[in-house]
Amino acid sequence: MVKSVTIDLDAELHDVLQTKAACTSCSLSQLVNMAIREFMADDEDLIAAGEANSEPPIYCSEVVQELCIPIHLVAS
């Protein structure tokens, strides 16, 4: 089952996701679903281990850096 949701993204994050989607042949929706599943799996692992409160927060800028891929533009 698929549910439709509207989210607001920072312009920079949106641009990075569009580039990543184009390079990986995935849709923005697929990338967001994968990121959320990975994020939630990490949380579930921490909670199961009893370490959820000792983990440092994850900042959006760190996620953006992880998603960034080098783009080489060729001048025409």
ZAMARGU-4260 file (C-alpha; in steps of 0.2 Angstrom, whole numbers, plus 5000, padded with zeros to 4 digits):
<rodrens>
0) 5000/5000/5000 | 5006/5017/4996 | 5001/5033/5004 | 5004/5050/4997 | 5012/5063/5008
5) 5018/5081/5005 | 5035/5086/5013 | 5044/5102/5013 | 5063/5101/5009 | 5077/5113/5010
10) 5081/5119/4992 | 5099/5112/4994 | 5093/5095/5000 | 5080/5095/4985 | 5093/5099/4973
15) 5105/5085/4980 | 5091/5072/4980 | 5086/5076/4962 | 5104/5074/4956 | 5106/5058/4966
20) 5089/5052/4959 | 5095/5055/4941 | 5112/5047/4944 | 5104/5031/4952 | 5089/5030/4941
25) 5078/5031/4957 | 5064/5042/4960 | 5064/5055/4974 | 5051/5045/4982 | 5062/5030/4982
30) 5076/5039/4989 | 5066/5046/5003 | 5059/5029/5007 | 5076/5021/5008 | 5083/5035/5019
35) 5068/5034/5031 | 5069/5015/5032 | 5088/5016/5035 | 5085/5029/5048 | 5072/5019/5057
40) 5082/5003/5056 | 5096/5012/5065 | 5084/5018/5078 | 5077/5001/5081 | 5094/4994/5083
45) 5099/5007/5096 | 5083/5004/5105 | 5085/4986/5105 | 5103/4988/5112 | 5097/5000/5125
50) 5108/5014/5118 | 5096/5026/5110 | 5099/5040/5123 | 5118/5039/5122 | 5118/5042/5103
55) 5122/5060/5097 | 5109/5068/5086 | 5110/5066/5067 | 5110/5083/5059 | 5102/5087/5042
60) 5119/5094/5035 | 5127/5077/5039 | 5114/5068/5029 | 5116/5081/5014 | 5135/5078/5014
65) 5132/5059/5014 | 5120/5061/4999 | 5131/5073/4990 | 5140/5065/4974 | 5153/5074/4964
70) 5146/5082/4949 | 5158/5087/4935 | 5151/5100/4923 | 5159/5101/4906 | 5159/5118/4898
75) 5152/5118/4880
</rodrens>
